[in-house]
Amino acid sequence: MDGATRSIRTLTRAEVDTAVDWAAREGWNPGLADASAFLAQDTHAFRGLFLDGALGAVISATRYAGGFAFIGFYICRPDLRGEGHGLALWQDTFRTLDGPVGLDAVVEQQGTYAHDGFVRAYANFRFGGMAAPAGAPDPRVVDITPAHLDAVTALDRACFGFPRQDFLKVWLAPPQGRACVFVEDGAVKGYGVIRRCRAGWKIGPLFADGAEVAGALFSTLAQTAAGDQVFLDIPDPNSAARALAERAGLAPVFETGRMYRGTGPDLPLERIFGITTFELG
């Protein structure tokens, strides 16, 4: 690609779909409808580096209130790796960010991100497998309705650290999946979403006030994927989340490190039984 003209800009919707396809080829197994929810949060999140008009590298930097951003989809086309294109896109993207930044880094890249000022906070583990059959449905777990939205939004903000109402409007209505709440004595004590992915189904987020609530939500959501694989991404400090996954017959299949440059949110990890996605936090 010597002499190629290099440019960087926000991706079109069709190009975002290409970025998601690249992520699938990397084995990241994105949800079938993830792009719409990501773009609902930040229409300028996805950026690309082009060589003579051809897409060569991609990254997402999804912005939230208060200047916080989360990095994902950082991929360089395989035939262009080692030529500095990914780094050029990374550096250009960070010139547009002026607050704390988070990301979930694969183990082998954590040292590289540390050199750029990122500090590892804790590990996340993806658990996956065929979920064990659940018992009788818990009547306290019901589908999310408009009457639950205020409480779900408040719980999500407490567990994610920042408001993301536009994202939730899309995420809570997966075209293939289900979104549920746990309600007791009129109070929402947890919520979770399951969505169809390129392979199997992912549950995320799974936010709950305790293991009983999380377990009831997980059991109901996992029934949507009966006969197929289920994946749950948990923060390692939440030992109750690990126990839940293991009881369900899931095993660790992938690890990342949550890292922050600048001061990241002080998250209630004991309430986070499943993060939303490795691309959004």
N, C-alpha and C positions, 0 to 999 in steps of 0.2 A: 504493500500500500504506500510505497514511497511516493511523495509528491501529491498525495490525496488531499483534497480540501476538507478540513475538519470544522464542524459546527456543532453547537450544543443548543438545544431548545426543549420546551415542554412537548411531551408526546401527544399526538392525537389519540382519540379513543381507539381507533384501529391499531395504532402502534402500541397502546397499552395492552391490548389483547395479545400482541406479539410478545411483549415483555412477560406476560403471564405464561405464555407457551414456553418461553425460554426457562422460566422458573420450574415448570413441569419437567422439562428435559434434564434439569439439574437434580431432579428427585425431590423437590420441595413440596410437591403434591398440593397445589393451591386448590381452593374451592372453585366450583364451576361458575359462581356468580360473584367472586370476590372483588373484581375490578370495579363494579358499579358502586359497592359500598365504600371502597377506598376513595374513589373520585367524588363521592358525595361529601366526604370530609374535607377534601382538598383537591380542587379541580386541576391544580398545578403541581400535584405531588410527583408525578412521573416525569422524568427528564431523560433525554437520550443524547448520545454523541453520535454524529453522523459523519461518514467518510464518503465524499462525493455523493451525498444524498442517501447513502445506504446506512441503516441502523447498525452501529458497531458496539455500543455499550448502553446499559440502562441502569437507572437507580430511582428509588422513590424516597422522598423526604416529606413525610406527611406532617403538616403543621397543626398545632392546637393552640388554644388560648394561652396567653402568657409567654408566647415565644418558644414553647417546647416543640421539638420535632422528633420524629422517629424514622430511622433509616431502614429500608428494605430493598428487595429486588436489585441488589448490586451485582450485576452480571456483565461480563464482557463476552462477546461472541468468541467461541473457542478458537477460530482460525486467526483471531487478532490478539490473543493473549500474549503478554510479555512485551508489548510494544508501547505501553504507557497510556493507552486510550482510556482504560478504566480509571487510572489515577487522575488523568486530566478532567474527567467527568466528576470524580469525587471532589477534587479541589475546587472546581467551578461551582459545584452545588453548595459546598460549605461556605463560599463567599456570600451566599444568599441567606444563610442562617445566622441569627444573632442571639440565640438563647441556648439553654441546655438541649442536648441531643442524646437520644437513646438508641440502642440497637441490640439485636440478639445475634451474637457472633458464633459461628461454628468454631469448634475447639482449635483447629489448626490456624485460624486467622486471628485469634484473640491477641497474640503478641503484636501483630501488625497494627491492630486498632489501638493497643496500648501506647505504641509509639506516636499515635496521633492524639494522645491525651485522653483516651477512654479508660475508665476504671471499671474493673469487673465487680459487680455487686453480688451476684449469686448465679447458680446454674439453673437452667431449665431442662427438663427431660421430657421427650415425647414418648408416651407409652402407647402401644398399639397391639392389636390382635382381635380375635373373635371374642366379643364380650360374653361372659357367662350368662345364661338365662336368668332373668330377674324374677322376683316373686310377684305377688299381687300388686297392681298399681297403687300408689299412694294417692288417696283422694285429695290431698292438699296440693298436689302438682297439677296445674291446669295450663292451658294455652294462654299466652299473653293476649290481652285485649286492651283497647284504648283506656279502660279504667285503671289499668296497671302502669301506664306509661310514666307517670310522674314518679312513682316509687321506684320503678326500674331505672329510670334516668338518674335518680339520686344515688341508688346503689352502685350503678356503673361508674358514676363520677368518683364515688368514695374509693372504689377498687382500682380504677384505671388512673386516677389522679387528675384528670382534666375533663371538662365537658365535651361531649361529642354527639350532640343531638341529631345532626344531619346524618352522621354515620349510622346511628341506631335506627333511624327511620327505614333504612334499607336492610341493615343486618338482621333486624328482628322479623323480617318477612322473607326468609330464604325461599326461592322458587322450588327448591328440592330440600326439604328439611323441616325443622320445627323449632319454635321458641316457646319456652315454658317458664312459669314462675311457681315458687313454693309459697303458698299463702296460709297463714295460721292466725286465727283470731282477727282476721281482717288486715293483717300486716304482711307485706312482702318480705320474706326472709332469705330469698335467693332467686337467681334466674340463670338460665342456660340456653344455649343455642346449639343445634346440630345441623350441619350442612353437608351436602354431597360434594365430594372432592374428585379429582381425577382418578384416585384409587380409594375406595372406601369412603368413610364419613369422619368428619372431625367435630368434636364437641368443644366449643369455645365461644365466648367465655363461659366459665362455670364459677359464678360468684355466689357465696353462701355463708350464712351465719352458723357455721358448724358442720361437722361431718354428717350428721343425720340428714340435714337439709340437702347437702351436696349429694349424698348417696341416693336420696329419693329422686332428685332431679336427674342424676346420671342414669338411673335405672329406666326412667320413663323415656329419656331422650335416646338411649341406646336401643330401645325397642324399634325405633324408626329404621335402624340399620340392621334389623334381624337378618342373619345369614351373610353378613358382610363385615369387613374390618371396621373397627372403631379406633380413633386416635384421640388422645388427650394430652395436652402440653401443660405440665405442672411446674411451678417453682419449687426447686428442691428443698428450700427451708420448710415447706409445708408438709410435714411428715404424714399428716392425716390424708392429704391428697394422694401421696404415694401409696398409702395403705388402701385407699379406695380403689385405685387403679389395679393394684395387685389382687384385691379380692374379686375384682371383675374379670380376672384372667388376662390382664394386659401386662406387657413386659416392655422395658426400655428399648427403644430402637434408634434414638437420635438424641444428641445433647447440644445445647447452645449455652453461651454465657450472656446474661443480661449485663450490658455495659453502658456507662453514661459518661459523656463529656460535659462537665459542669455538674451542677447539683440536680440530681434526678428526683422524682417524686418519692415521698415517704409512703410506700404502699403497705396496706394491711395484708401481708402475705398469708396470714392465717385464714383469711376469707377468700383467697384466690385458689380455687381448686382446679382451675383451668384458665390459662391466659387466652386472649382473643386470637391472636395469630403471631407468628414470629416476625411478620412484616410490619405489624402495627403496635405490638406490645400487649 
